[in-house]
């Protein structure tokens, strides 16, 4: 039954399942968060970073352009190490194995041991193979304390399954963001609304 007072629709709710899988981020060099638009990928990682107080470098991809991506990557990395950022920018996006190894080694040597997240949001917009290969190289290097988090509507990394098998990647799929009827009731309670089980079932079926 709905309460008479106005509900707080700005309240955030994260299921125990999602909270638990986010706690695993420090165990992997790469985390891929995959779900359609509106499922809360960006909000979830923002809240995780805020609660853990880990340094979060943020890059939002806006177009399928490797030069634009590399500028954004270097600008975000400048928050962690300006000298490293400048050298990365001068070298340009690595397009072959030797250049990727050099860039990743530079990141590893300059980063230090302070934990940090490098978040790449809306990566589904990128189809450039050089960008994907660079991300894979970062995961394979396993830089201590440096964790890349990708938010995407669909996965396009060809080596994701291999990275998962090797324990180098955590894949947070759509199912972690979807709410069960019981979780819907908890979310509505957080917003100040009491739902009956049948109402939660109806909402679950509808959405």
C-alpha positions, 0 to 999 in steps of 0.5 A: 500500500502506498503511503500518503506522504511524498516518496523520496525517489532520489534514495539509492539502493544497492542489492546485497548481490551487487554490493558483494560483487563490487567488493571484489574489484580490488582482486582484479586488474580489470572489471567490466560492468555490462548492462543497458542504459539506466541500470545504474552502472555509473552510480554504482561505481561512484558510490563504491569509490566514495564509500571505499575512499579510493582514488578514482580517475574518471574518463567518459567516452563520447565518440569512436575516436582513438585520438579523443580516447587517448587525450581523455585517458592522459588528462584523467591520468594527470590527476595521479601523475602529471609527469607520466600523463605528459609522457603518455600524451607525447607517445600517443596511443600505442598501436603495436605490442612494443609501444603498448608494453612501453606505455604500460611499463610507464604507468606501472613505474609512475603509479606507485602503490596507492590504490586507484581506480581508472574508470572508463565510462560508456566504452561501448562507443569505442570500436577501435582495436588499438584501444581494446588491445591497450585495455587488455595489456593493462589487465595482463600487466597486473599493476599493483593497486591499479584497477581499470573499471569499464562501464559499457552497454555491451562487451566488445573485448574479444579477450574478455573470456580468456582474461576471466579464465586467467583471473584477470577480469571481473565481469559484472553482468546485467543480472547483478543490477536487476532487482528481484521482487524482494529487493524491489520491496526493500528499495521502495521501503528506502524511498518511503513506500510500502509495497505488497508482495503482489505489487512487487511481483507486478513491478518485476514482471513489468520492468 
